[in-house]
Amino acid sequence: KAVVSTQSGHYGRASTGFCRVSLLADHKRCFLALDENSKVSCREVATLQELFFFQPKDFNKKGICWNTAVQGDFVYAGYESGHVVLFDDRYPKQQVCEVKLHDDIISALDVSGDTLLTSSPDSRIIASHVSLPPEKEEETNGPRPSFSVSDQVVGITVKGEITLECRSVGHLRTRPDGRLFVAGCWDGGVRLFSRKSRKLLAMLRAHDPETITDLVVYDNHIISTGRDKRIAFWTVY
């Protein structure tokens, strides 16, 4: 049973074992990462009934999905193998594209605009540029055509990275204005970075090592929670 929390206007995430749940903004559907065959299951929030599921190519080589993030019709899934796979929830039977960004698990993942942020126990945060296919018009008569990206420029390409002093990041969040992003790190620190320059702006301390369970970023506020029974609240300008 998954318990999902949300903040107004943004996607909420809650832990389910090693994996996460992504709740859509309409609060009617969620994407749940499953241990079984690298699946990401789309479910109704009210009943948790499965509507469909995503499964990557060569799923037996991907391992468990550790993180998901949703942007419009697109779902990003970060896997144990270090791959990020992009799916389109209008066409669940095939993936859009995939890229291997890390040599270890995708421990944190966030997407905002055309920027994808990922981290792993390799002590790096990688910023990648995302190129998505254009919106397709709804078919008014008959079934929708099969989705194909063969004639589209679609992909995820690395544009820069940050080397951390700590081992890894458990949570990544981009502030809604896109000016900075926040990393909840395994050493218990909450680090703020400029999204444009990727420079460290501030280091906030409130938690014991390996205890941060979630980050919420909205307006100028940052909230972190931890297994150390602490909730920290900051205002950042």
Backbone bond lengths (Angstrom), bond angles and torsions (degrees), N, CA, C in turn:
res aa  C-N    CA-C-N  psi(-1)  N-CA   C-N-CA  omega(-1)  CA-C   N-CA-C  phi
1 K - - - 1.463 - - 1.514 108.68 -
2 A 1.315 118.30 127.79 1.454 122.70 -177.92 1.516 110.04 -104.81
3 V 1.301 116.18 134.85 1.456 121.72 174.36 1.522 106.94 -107.44
4 V 1.319 116.74 122.72 1.454 121.55 -173.80 1.520 109.02 -116.90
5 S 1.324 116.05 127.88 1.462 120.67 175.17 1.512 108.99 -110.57
6 T 1.337 116.31 157.18 1.464 119.28 -178.34 1.511 110.05 -144.72
7 Q 1.325 116.08 161.47 1.452 122.64 171.74 1.517 106.96 -118.15
8 S 1.311 117.07 147.56 1.460 121.45 -173.72 1.521 111.63 -59.89
9 G 1.342 115.23 127.39 1.449 120.47 175.55 1.507 115.34 85.82
10 H 1.329 118.07 -3.59 1.452 121.10 -178.09 1.527 109.33 -135.18
11 Y 1.324 115.96 168.56 1.444 120.43 179.64 1.524 109.94 -83.09
12 G 1.330 116.24 133.47 1.453 120.40 176.26 1.507 110.19 -94.35
13 R 1.323 117.13 152.40 1.447 121.61 178.96 1.519 109.02 -136.52
14 A 1.317 116.67 143.10 1.453 120.87 177.24 1.517 108.76 -140.73
15 S 1.322 116.26 149.22 1.458 119.98 -175.90 1.518 112.21 -75.59
16 T 1.331 116.90 141.54 1.460 123.33 170.76 1.522 106.20 -136.72
17 G 1.333 116.14 89.95 1.447 119.63 -172.98 1.522 108.73 70.54
18 F 1.345 116.37 -130.37 1.449 120.67 177.57 1.521 112.19 -82.17
19 C 1.334 117.64 -10.84 1.457 120.97 -169.58 1.526 111.01 -107.05
20 R 1.322 114.44 -179.86 1.454 120.90 -176.56 1.517 111.10 -128.85
21 V 1.318 114.44 164.15 1.460 122.02 174.65 1.520 107.86 -115.25
22 S 1.331 117.80 135.85 1.460 121.95 173.47 1.517 108.69 -110.23
23 L 1.325 116.15 124.35 1.461 122.88 -178.51 1.514 109.12 -102.08
24 L 1.335 117.54 127.63 1.443 120.95 178.69 1.522 110.71 -69.78
25 A 1.327 115.55 156.95 1.462 121.10 -174.23 1.523 112.65 -62.80
26 D 1.351 117.94 -25.96 1.467 119.09 178.97 1.518 112.40 -81.23
27 H 1.347 116.88 -3.21 1.461 123.15 176.57 1.529 113.26 64.16
28 K 1.323 118.43 13.52 1.461 120.94 -177.63 1.523 112.66 -98.82
29 R 1.335 116.87 -26.34 1.460 120.99 -179.30 1.520 110.11 -131.81
30 C 1.327 115.60 154.72 1.451 120.33 174.26 1.523 109.23 -140.41
31 F 1.319 115.94 159.79 1.458 122.10 176.95 1.520 108.21 -113.57
32 L 1.311 115.47 122.06 1.456 122.93 -174.10 1.522 109.52 -115.64
33 A 1.323 117.61 122.95 1.458 121.67 177.36 1.523 109.09 -79.16
34 L 1.331 115.73 131.01 1.462 121.75 -177.83 1.521 110.79 -112.70
35 D 1.328 116.29 153.15 1.465 121.08 175.77 1.528 111.79 -71.64
36 E 1.322 117.41 -23.96 1.456 122.48 -172.00 1.524 112.34 -77.27
37 N 1.332 117.41 112.71 1.470 123.50 171.52 1.528 113.88 51.94
38 S 1.316 117.10 38.37 1.472 123.05 174.18 1.524 113.47 61.70
39 K 1.320 118.46 24.78 1.453 121.60 -174.73 1.529 112.70 -78.02
40 V 1.344 114.69 150.13 1.462 123.03 167.70 1.518 106.08 -121.26
41 S 1.320 116.42 116.25 1.457 122.12 -172.34 1.525 111.12 -99.00
42 C 1.345 116.68 130.23 1.459 121.80 173.40 1.527 108.42 -93.13
43 R 1.333 117.00 126.01 1.462 120.89 -174.81 1.522 111.33 -134.87
44 E 1.323 113.71 151.96 1.456 119.21 171.22 1.523 108.45 -70.92
45 V 1.327 116.10 135.11 1.459 119.72 -179.28 1.525 111.35 -66.76
46 A 1.337 116.82 -39.70 1.466 120.43 -174.45 1.520 112.36 -65.70
47 T 1.344 117.11 -37.03 1.471 120.28 -173.35 1.521 113.16 -117.41
48 L 1.343 117.58 -12.47 1.469 123.69 -172.35 1.530 112.45 60.68
49 Q 1.339 116.98 18.37 1.465 121.05 176.29 1.526 109.68 -72.95
50 E 1.336 116.30 135.45 1.456 120.70 -179.12 1.520 110.71 -74.52
51 L 1.344 116.26 130.72 1.454 122.43 176.94 1.530 111.03 -95.50
52 F 1.322 116.71 -41.67 1.457 123.34 175.16 1.521 107.19 -167.35
53 F 1.318 117.02 176.47 1.460 119.35 176.42 1.527 109.84 -142.74
54 F 1.333 114.70 154.82 1.458 122.31 172.20 1.523 108.28 -99.62
55 Q 1.321 115.05 148.65 1.457 120.33 173.14 1.529 107.95 -146.78
56 P 1.318 118.15 126.26 1.465 119.67 -176.16 1.527 112.09 -75.13
57 K 1.338 114.90 162.97 1.452 119.57 171.78 1.527 109.41 -64.67
58 D 1.337 116.37 149.30 1.473 121.06 -179.96 1.521 110.71 50.15
59 F 1.341 115.16 46.70 1.467 119.48 -174.57 1.527 112.39 -59.91
60 N 1.323 117.37 -27.13 1.460 120.03 -179.85 1.533 112.06 -68.73
61 K 1.349 117.14 -11.71 1.465 121.31 177.43 1.520 112.39 -103.54
62 K 1.334 117.82 -5.43 1.461 121.43 -175.96 1.527 112.34 -91.09
63 G 1.331 117.61 -31.57 1.456 120.53 -175.88 1.526 111.51 78.08
64 I 1.310 115.55 -159.84 1.461 122.48 -176.37 1.521 110.55 -75.72
65 C 1.325 116.11 142.28 1.462 121.40 170.76 1.522 108.39 -78.53
66 W 1.328 116.47 122.57 1.460 121.49 -177.58 1.520 113.57 -97.12
67 N 1.311 117.78 -28.49 1.459 121.06 -175.18 1.515 110.77 -145.78
68 T 1.319 116.36 148.25 1.457 122.06 171.73 1.526 109.14 -134.30
69 A 1.319 115.67 153.11 1.462 121.88 173.38 1.519 107.35 -145.17
70 V 1.323 117.15 146.95 1.457 122.49 -175.56 1.516 109.63 -120.20
71 Q 1.344 115.75 136.17 1.458 121.85 176.15 1.527 107.76 -140.70
72 G 1.331 116.48 103.13 1.460 120.41 -175.47 1.520 110.71 62.10
73 D 1.341 116.74 -124.62 1.457 121.27 179.15 1.522 113.23 -86.56
74 F 1.317 117.84 -0.41 1.457 121.08 -171.98 1.529 111.52 -106.51
75 V 1.331 114.29 140.19 1.457 121.97 -179.13 1.525 108.56 -121.55
76 Y 1.321 116.51 127.39 1.458 123.02 178.01 1.525 107.92 -102.64
77 A 1.325 116.99 130.97 1.458 121.79 -179.77 1.523 108.98 -123.92
78 G 1.334 116.33 126.28 1.458 121.76 179.21 1.517 110.38 -103.66
79 Y 1.324 116.92 128.94 1.467 121.43 -169.66 1.529 113.48 -111.30
80 E 1.318 113.10 165.11 1.454 122.93 179.55 1.530 111.81 -59.11
81 S 1.318 117.36 -28.14 1.458 122.91 -178.36 1.524 113.70 -77.70
82 G 1.340 117.29 -8.36 1.455 121.48 -174.95 1.514 113.62 94.18
83 H 1.336 117.21 2.40 1.463 121.87 177.99 1.529 111.32 -85.20
84 V 1.327 115.81 148.54 1.460 122.62 164.31 1.522 106.62 -114.53
85 V 1.336 116.69 127.41 1.456 122.68 -179.61 1.523 108.02 -114.36
86 L 1.328 116.37 133.24 1.458 122.23 179.61 1.522 109.48 -102.99
87 F 1.340 116.07 127.80 1.456 123.14 178.06 1.527 109.52 -119.15
88 D 1.337 115.60 158.07 1.464 123.14 173.98 1.532 106.51 -117.33
89 D 1.338 117.63 119.88 1.465 118.61 -173.26 1.525 112.83 -73.07
90 R 1.347 118.25 -5.02 1.463 121.01 172.65 1.526 111.48 -81.35
91 Y 1.334 115.62 -19.10 1.463 121.61 -176.78 1.530 108.42 -136.27
92 P 1.315 117.87 71.30 1.467 121.02 -170.11 1.520 115.59 -70.80
93 K 1.326 118.83 -11.81 1.459 119.71 -174.46 1.525 113.29 -83.65
94 Q 1.332 118.18 -6.66 1.450 119.30 177.82 1.521 110.24 -143.60
95 Q 1.331 115.89 145.93 1.453 120.18 178.49 1.523 109.63 -82.84
96 V 1.339 115.44 156.43 1.457 120.46 179.15 1.525 110.16 -81.85
97 C 1.338 116.69 -51.77 1.457 121.04 178.38 1.520 108.56 -164.62
98 E 1.324 116.32 171.86 1.461 121.22 176.11 1.518 108.64 -148.32
99 V 1.345 115.89 157.37 1.454 121.59 177.18 1.529 107.91 -151.14
100 K 1.310 116.67 142.97 1.466 121.54 175.33 1.517 107.76 -94.95
101 L 1.326 117.22 113.80 1.450 122.64 -175.29 1.519 112.96 -103.85
102 H 1.321 117.34 -26.61 1.467 121.67 -176.81 1.525 109.52 -134.89
103 D 1.340 114.94 163.49 1.465 120.72 177.37 1.517 112.32 -91.89
104 D 1.331 116.71 -4.11 1.465 121.50 -179.24 1.525 107.54 -133.79
105 I 1.319 117.17 -172.80 1.458 122.44 -176.54 1.519 112.39 -56.75
106 I 1.321 116.27 149.63 1.472 121.40 170.61 1.526 105.98 -81.38
107 S 1.327 116.35 97.76 1.468 120.56 -174.79 1.519 112.71 -80.89
108 A 1.336 117.43 -20.63 1.465 121.56 178.27 1.513 108.76 -152.43
109 L 1.339 115.95 148.37 1.463 121.63 -175.52 1.520 108.81 -154.30
110 D 1.341 116.40 136.80 1.461 120.66 175.41 1.520 108.29 -152.43
111 V 1.318 117.50 148.80 1.456 121.52 179.31 1.519 108.85 -134.39
112 S 1.337 115.24 137.78 1.459 121.73 177.73 1.515 107.62 -150.11
113 G 1.341 116.70 124.04 1.458 119.80 -176.65 1.514 110.37 62.01
114 D 1.339 115.78 -128.23 1.461 119.47 179.17 1.528 112.75 -101.61
115 T 1.338 116.76 18.72 1.465 121.03 -177.63 1.525 111.16 -116.31
116 L 1.329 115.32 127.13 1.461 123.45 175.04 1.515 108.11 -108.27
117 L 1.329 117.49 128.98 1.458 123.64 176.96 1.521 109.43 -111.25
118 T 1.331 116.91 132.80 1.460 121.30 177.84 1.523 109.32 -137.22
119 S 1.336 115.37 156.41 1.454 120.24 174.21 1.519 109.30 -143.77
120 S 1.339 115.06 168.00 1.455 121.86 -173.80 1.528 107.52 -159.16
121 P 1.328 118.87 166.90 1.472 120.22 175.46 1.526 114.74 -65.74
122 D 1.337 118.48 7.35 1.465 121.03 175.06 1.529 112.02 -85.24
123 S 1.348 116.85 12.47 1.472 123.52 175.43 1.524 113.10 65.33
124 R 1.342 117.11 30.64 1.457 120.22 179.13 1.528 110.79 -130.11
125 I 1.326 115.10 146.15 1.463 122.30 163.60 1.527 106.25 -109.35
126 I 1.322 117.00 125.29 1.464 121.81 -179.83 1.520 109.14 -108.51
127 A 1.329 115.70 130.41 1.460 122.39 174.09 1.520 108.41 -102.95
128 S 1.332 116.78 124.95 1.463 121.89 -178.07 1.518 110.47 -123.14
129 H 1.327 115.39 149.58 1.465 121.75 175.45 1.526 108.89 -91.52
130 V 1.329 115.99 133.66 1.459 121.85 -178.89 1.517 109.44 -109.57
131 S 1.331 116.37 126.12 1.463 122.37 173.00 1.516 107.89 -110.23
132 L 1.331 117.08 118.10 1.456 122.11 -176.26 1.511 110.94 -105.82
133 P 1.344 117.63 153.71 1.466 120.01 175.42 1.514 110.00 -67.97
134 P 1.332 118.20 152.42 1.467 120.38 179.11 1.516 111.36 -66.38
135 E 1.322 114.78 158.55 1.458 120.00 177.20 1.525 110.04 -61.30
136 K 1.346 115.83 137.84 1.462 120.41 176.04 1.526 109.11 -101.88
137 E 1.321 116.68 140.61 1.458 119.95 178.65 1.519 110.29 -73.02
138 E 1.325 114.80 145.49 1.459 120.30 178.17 1.525 110.28 -66.76
139 E 1.328 115.67 140.57 1.460 120.31 174.79 1.534 108.80 -80.17
140 T 1.318 116.52 130.34 1.464 119.10 -178.98 1.516 111.87 -89.34
141 N 1.340 117.53 -22.74 1.453 121.22 179.84 1.526 109.74 -127.86
142 G 1.334 115.59 127.31 1.453 119.86 176.65 1.523 112.15 79.26
143 P 1.329 116.31 179.53 1.463 121.10 -178.09 1.519 111.77 -71.01
144 R 1.301 115.96 158.50 1.447 120.60 177.62 1.526 109.68 -72.80
145 P 1.339 118.18 148.80 1.457 120.31 -179.31 1.516 111.45 -69.45
146 S 1.330 116.37 158.14 1.457 120.79 176.77 1.515 109.72 -63.90
147 F 1.325 115.42 142.90 1.459 121.09 -177.65 1.519 110.02 -81.97
148 S 1.309 117.07 134.82 1.460 121.45 177.30 1.515 108.84 -141.69
149 V 1.335 117.10 136.12 1.459 120.87 177.02 1.525 110.66 -109.23
150 S 1.336 117.52 12.43 1.458 120.64 -175.69 1.527 112.12 -63.13
151 D 1.336 117.48 -29.32 1.459 120.38 -178.37 1.527 111.90 -106.93
152 Q 1.326 116.91 15.74 1.453 121.17 -179.75 1.528 109.74 -117.41
153 V 1.348 116.19 151.59 1.461 120.89 173.09 1.525 106.80 -89.49
154 V 1.316 115.57 96.62 1.456 121.76 -175.22 1.521 107.88 -128.47
155 G 1.312 116.85 134.65 1.453 117.30 177.73 1.506 112.92 171.69
156 I 1.337 114.97 176.34 1.456 124.13 178.65 1.520 106.93 -126.83
157 T 1.330 117.07 117.70 1.461 121.31 -177.16 1.523 110.23 -124.59
158 V 1.321 116.57 136.67 1.466 122.24 -178.85 1.521 109.57 -70.22
159 K 1.343 115.93 133.68 1.464 120.01 176.93 1.521 113.11 -120.15
160 G 1.331 118.30 -7.03 1.461 120.74 177.06 1.513 111.35 171.62
161 E 1.321 116.08 167.54 1.462 119.94 179.30 1.517 110.89 -149.48
162 I 1.332 114.79 161.25 1.459 123.45 178.74 1.528 107.33 -122.49
163 T 1.335 116.18 130.59 1.459 120.42 174.09 1.519 108.49 -95.45
164 L 1.326 115.31 126.86 1.461 121.20 -174.55 1.524 111.63 -96.04
165 E 1.336 115.17 154.74 1.460 119.91 173.18 1.522 111.32 -80.81
166 C 1.326 116.29 -20.32 1.458 120.52 178.17 1.529 109.24 -97.71
167 R 1.333 116.42 172.42 1.455 120.22 -174.23 1.517 112.82 -70.15
168 S 1.332 117.65 -43.48 1.457 118.60 -175.44 1.515 111.38 -164.12
169 V 1.341 113.68 179.53 1.461 123.88 -179.16 1.521 108.21 -122.13
170 G 1.330 116.33 135.79 1.453 120.42 177.90 1.516 113.59 -99.09
171 H 1.350 116.77 -19.21 1.464 120.93 -176.68 1.523 109.62 -148.22
172 L 1.329 116.24 136.51 1.456 123.08 174.19 1.518 109.01 -127.20
173 R 1.330 116.98 133.48 1.456 121.85 177.82 1.532 108.96 -139.75
174 T 1.317 116.90 135.49 1.457 122.19 175.03 1.524 109.29 -100.38
175 R 1.330 116.13 133.27 1.470 118.90 178.37 1.521 109.15 -65.89
176 P 1.334 118.08 143.85 1.474 120.66 -175.24 1.520 114.95 -53.84
177 D 1.342 118.93 -29.95 1.465 119.82 179.54 1.525 112.20 -79.06
178 G 1.342 117.52 -5.13 1.449 121.90 175.50 1.521 115.28 76.16
179 R 1.324 118.83 5.32 1.467 120.67 -175.08 1.519 112.72 -83.11
180 L 1.304 117.47 -27.75 1.465 119.70 179.84 1.522 110.07 -145.81
181 F 1.331 115.42 162.66 1.458 120.34 172.30 1.519 109.00 -131.54
182 V 1.315 115.46 158.90 1.454 123.01 -171.54 1.525 108.86 -122.28
183 A 1.320 116.18 137.12 1.464 122.04 179.54 1.527 109.75 -120.37
184 G 1.325 116.94 122.79 1.454 122.29 172.44 1.515 108.37 -91.47
185 C 1.317 117.17 108.17 1.463 122.29 -167.70 1.529 112.50 -96.98
186 W 1.326 114.75 158.95 1.460 120.61 -176.82 1.524 112.60 -68.51
187 D 1.337 118.05 -17.12 1.465 119.64 177.30 1.526 112.19 -83.39
188 G 1.343 117.24 3.55 1.457 121.98 179.51 1.509 114.24 92.49
189 G 1.332 117.84 -5.13 1.453 121.33 -179.97 1.518 112.67 -87.79
190 V 1.325 115.34 151.64 1.463 122.70 173.98 1.529 106.21 -112.72
191 R 1.318 116.13 112.90 1.460 121.51 -174.88 1.524 110.77 -105.74
192 L 1.339 115.78 137.23 1.462 122.40 178.92 1.526 108.55 -108.48
193 F 1.344 116.12 132.19 1.453 121.82 -179.13 1.523 110.02 -126.34
194 S 1.325 115.74 148.01 1.461 120.79 169.06 1.520 108.00 -71.53
195 R 1.316 117.11 129.81 1.459 119.57 179.21 1.529 111.08 -69.28
196 K 1.338 117.56 -35.19 1.455 121.10 -177.06 1.522 112.12 -73.52
197 S 1.340 117.40 -49.57 1.467 120.83 -175.62 1.524 112.71 -95.41
198 R 1.331 116.47 -16.39 1.465 123.78 -177.00 1.538 111.90 63.50
199 K 1.334 117.30 23.49 1.456 121.65 177.49 1.527 110.44 -87.08
200 L 1.335 116.40 146.31 1.463 121.75 176.96 1.520 109.47 -69.90
201 L 1.335 116.94 125.31 1.457 122.44 -179.17 1.524 112.67 -99.80
202 A 1.309 116.78 -35.81 1.466 120.02 -177.47 1.523 109.64 -161.07
203 M 1.321 114.31 155.09 1.464 121.82 176.59 1.523 107.13 -126.07
204 L 1.323 116.54 117.18 1.460 122.28 -176.97 1.521 108.88 -107.15
205 R 1.340 115.80 134.13 1.456 120.32 -178.59 1.522 109.92 -116.23
206 A 1.321 116.33 126.54 1.465 119.34 176.92 1.525 112.55 -152.42
207 H 1.340 117.75 -13.83 1.464 120.44 -171.42 1.526 112.42 -127.14
208 D 1.325 114.64 156.58 1.451 121.17 173.24 1.529 109.25 -72.72
209 P 1.338 118.48 158.74 1.470 120.40 178.61 1.529 112.94 -57.21
210 E 1.338 115.43 141.56 1.465 124.27 175.00 1.528 113.29 58.50
211 T 1.334 116.16 36.54 1.469 119.45 -179.35 1.518 114.27 -122.28
212 I 1.345 119.37 -14.52 1.467 120.41 -176.43 1.523 109.75 -65.31
213 T 1.328 116.53 126.31 1.460 121.56 -177.28 1.526 113.19 -106.04
214 D 1.340 118.32 -22.42 1.464 119.09 178.12 1.524 110.36 -167.40
215 L 1.323 114.34 158.39 1.457 123.12 173.54 1.520 108.49 -128.54
216 V 1.324 115.99 139.35 1.462 122.02 172.33 1.521 106.75 -124.65
217 V 1.329 116.95 127.16 1.458 122.38 -179.36 1.519 108.26 -124.99
218 Y 1.317 118.00 121.40 1.463 121.66 176.94 1.524 109.08 -151.10
219 D 1.331 115.72 143.84 1.470 121.58 -175.76 1.531 108.99 47.93
220 N 1.322 117.63 -122.90 1.471 121.31 178.20 1.515 112.38 -104.16
221 H 1.330 117.10 20.58 1.459 120.51 -173.39 1.525 111.87 -114.77
222 I 1.311 114.30 144.98 1.470 122.29 175.31 1.517 107.84 -128.99
223 I 1.335 115.71 129.97 1.464 121.17 176.70 1.521 107.72 -123.66
224 S 1.319 116.52 130.48 1.463 121.13 175.18 1.522 109.40 -122.61
225 T 1.324 115.49 143.89 1.466 121.16 177.04 1.516 108.96 -124.04
226 G 1.337 115.84 155.80 1.457 118.41 -177.07 1.514 113.40 -149.73
227 R 1.336 114.13 160.41 1.464 120.53 175.16 1.526 111.77 -70.36
228 D 1.322 117.45 -8.29 1.465 121.42 174.70 1.527 111.32 -80.53
229 K 1.352 116.74 9.85 1.460 123.97 177.01 1.533 112.27 68.18
230 R 1.326 115.78 29.18 1.458 120.51 178.69 1.521 110.04 -117.21
231 I 1.329 115.28 143.50 1.459 122.99 169.69 1.506 107.05 -123.36
232 A 1.329 116.06 123.32 1.466 120.74 -178.35 1.515 109.83 -111.44
233 F 1.324 116.24 142.15 1.472 122.51 -178.27 1.513 108.20 -130.53
234 W 1.340 115.96 125.73 1.460 121.02 177.54 1.512 110.00 -126.24
235 T 1.336 116.15 149.90 1.452 122.65 168.52 1.511 108.20 -112.45
236 V 1.342 116.26 123.92 1.463 121.61 -174.67 1.525 108.83 -122.41
237 Y 1.338 117.26 129.37 1.467 121.65 -179.28 1.515 109.90 -110.81
